[in-house]
Amino acid sequence: MQLDLFDILNEEALQARKSLEATILQERIAESRQALGWDEYEKLKSELALQIEINNLPWVQSHPNMRTGYEHVDVQVIIPPDVLSPMEYHLRLNPKGKLSYRDDNLRVASRDLWSSYNFAVWRYEPHQVDWCGAMKLLTRHRDAGDPIWVRISRIGGRLLYGALPDCIVKIEGGGITNGY
């Protein structure tokens, strides 16, 4: 196989572009966290968050009479300030009036994070809300910095639709609490 000078230069240019994109993404994350009040959230988290591993949560079978493998746990969490709906992302963090979000990794990550939190709020049965109601509850509690009950689900040891919340302050039925 013969290496061509143009192939080498193209590879170097591609690597440089990827490095620049990663740097720009990190700068945007830092700017957005500052704009959204991330420092206040980190302070709350350091004071109130429980230090608990996912496997140490008191998981309950969702359908005890069936062998589905679905488990859930209800926890009270403080929602991070960067959990933004797609519309909020556009209004708050839209870089330079950008109209197209193709290849916007920060937007994709923000949408996925928001979806997982909204799903967890929606799944918590005592709220008795539809998807839009869950959005309103999530936004209200996130903006106020107040804890909210959510249901985290998993199947076969894998979290269903999202990640473990960052700041768990209370676990239902576990008697484990830290301030709230």
C-alpha positions in Angstrom: 0.0 0.0 0.0 1.4 3.3 -1.1 0.9 6.3 1.2 0.1 9.5 -0.7 1.1 12.9 0.6 -2.5 14.1 0.2 -3.8 11.2 2.3 -1.4 12.1 5.1 -2.3 15.8 4.9 -6.0 15.0 4.8 -5.6 12.8 7.9 -3.8 15.5 9.7 -6.4 18.1 8.8 -9.2 15.8 9.9 -7.4 15.2 13.3 -6.9 19.0 13.7 -10.6 19.6 12.9 -11.7 17.0 15.4 -9.5 18.5 18.1 -10.8 22.0 17.4 -14.4 20.7 17.6 -13.8 19.0 20.9 -12.2 22.2 22.3 -15.1 24.3 21.1 -17.6 21.8 22.6 -15.8 22.0 26.0 -15.9 25.8 25.9 -19.6 25.8 25.1 -20.3 23.4 28.0 -18.3 25.6 30.4 -20.2 28.7 29.1 -23.6 27.0 29.4 -22.9 25.7 32.9 -21.9 29.2 34.0 -25.0 30.8 32.4 -27.3 28.2 34.0 -26.0 28.5 37.5 -24.1 25.3 37.7 -22.1 26.5 40.8 -25.2 26.7 42.9 -26.2 23.2 41.9 -22.8 21.8 42.7 -23.0 23.4 46.2 -26.4 21.8 46.8 -25.1 18.5 45.4 -22.1 18.5 47.7 -24.3 19.2 50.8 -27.3 16.9 50.0 -26.4 14.1 47.6 -26.3 10.6 48.9 -23.2 8.6 47.9 -24.8 5.4 46.6 -24.0 2.9 43.9 -26.7 1.8 41.5 -26.6 -1.8 42.7 -27.1 -0.7 46.3 -30.4 0.9 45.6 -33.5 -1.0 46.9 -34.8 -2.2 43.5 -38.4 -3.5 43.5 -39.8 -5.9 40.9 -42.2 -3.8 38.7 -44.4 -6.8 38.0 -43.9 -9.4 40.8 -46.3 -11.9 39.3 -44.5 -12.0 35.9 -40.9 -12.7 35.0 -40.2 -9.5 33.1 -37.0 -8.5 34.7 -38.3 -5.0 35.1 -37.3 -3.3 38.4 -37.7 0.2 39.7 -36.8 2.4 42.6 -38.4 5.7 43.6 -35.9 8.4 44.6 -36.0 12.1 45.3 -33.5 14.1 43.2 -32.4 17.6 42.5 -32.4 18.2 38.8 -29.2 19.8 37.3 -29.6 23.2 35.6 -28.4 21.8 32.3 -31.3 19.5 31.9 -32.9 21.6 29.1 -35.7 20.6 26.7 -35.0 21.1 23.0 -36.9 24.4 23.0 -35.1 25.7 26.1 -31.8 24.7 24.6 -32.7 26.8 21.5 -33.8 29.8 23.6 -31.0 29.7 26.2 -27.9 28.3 24.5 -28.4 28.9 20.9 -25.0 29.7 19.6 -25.0 32.8 17.5 -28.6 32.5 16.3 -27.9 29.1 14.7 -30.8 27.7 12.7 -29.5 24.3 12.0 -28.4 21.9 14.8 -26.9 19.2 12.5 -23.8 17.8 14.2 -24.4 19.8 17.4 -23.2 17.3 20.0 -24.1 19.5 23.0 -27.7 19.8 21.8 -27.9 16.0 21.4 -26.5 15.4 24.9 -28.8 18.0 26.4 -31.8 16.5 24.7 -30.9 13.0 25.8 -30.4 14.1 29.4 -33.6 16.0 29.5 -35.5 13.1 28.0 -34.2 10.7 30.7 -35.2 13.0 33.5 -38.6 13.8 32.0 -39.2 10.1 31.6 -38.3 9.4 35.2 -40.7 12.2 36.4 -43.5 10.9 34.1 -43.1 7.3 35.4 -43.5 8.3 39.1 -47.1 7.3 39.5 -48.1 9.6 42.4 -47.5 12.6 40.2 -50.4 11.5 37.9 -49.2 13.6 35.0 -49.0 13.1 31.3 -45.8 13.8 29.3 -46.5 17.6 29.2 -47.3 17.7 32.9 -44.0 16.0 33.6 -42.2 18.7 31.5 -43.9 21.4 33.6 -43.0 19.7 36.9 -39.4 19.1 35.8 -39.0 22.7 34.8 -40.6 24.1 37.9 -38.4 22.0 40.2 -35.2 22.5 38.2 -35.6 26.2 38.2 -36.4 26.4 41.9 -33.6 23.9 42.8 -36.2 21.8 44.8 -36.1 18.0 45.0 -38.6 16.0 43.0 -39.6 12.4 43.2 -38.8 10.3 40.2 -39.0 6.6 39.3 -35.8 5.0 37.9 -36.4 1.7 36.0 -34.1 -1.0 34.8 -34.3 -4.3 33.0 -31.8 -7.0 33.4 -29.5 -4.6 35.3 -29.5 -2.0 32.6 -31.1 1.4 33.2 -34.2 2.0 31.1 -34.1 5.2 29.2 -31.4 7.2 30.7 -28.8 7.5 33.3 -28.8 7.4 37.1 -29.6 10.9 38.4 -26.6 12.9 39.5 -28.0 14.1 42.9 -30.2 11.7 44.8 -31.3 13.1 48.2 -33.8 10.5 49.4 -34.7 7.0 48.6 -38.3 5.8 49.1 -38.7 2.9 51.5 -35.0 2.8 52.1 -35.0 5.1 55.1 -32.0 6.7 53.5 -32.1 10.5 53.5 -29.7 13.4 53.6 -31.4 16.7 54.5 -34.8 16.5 52.8 
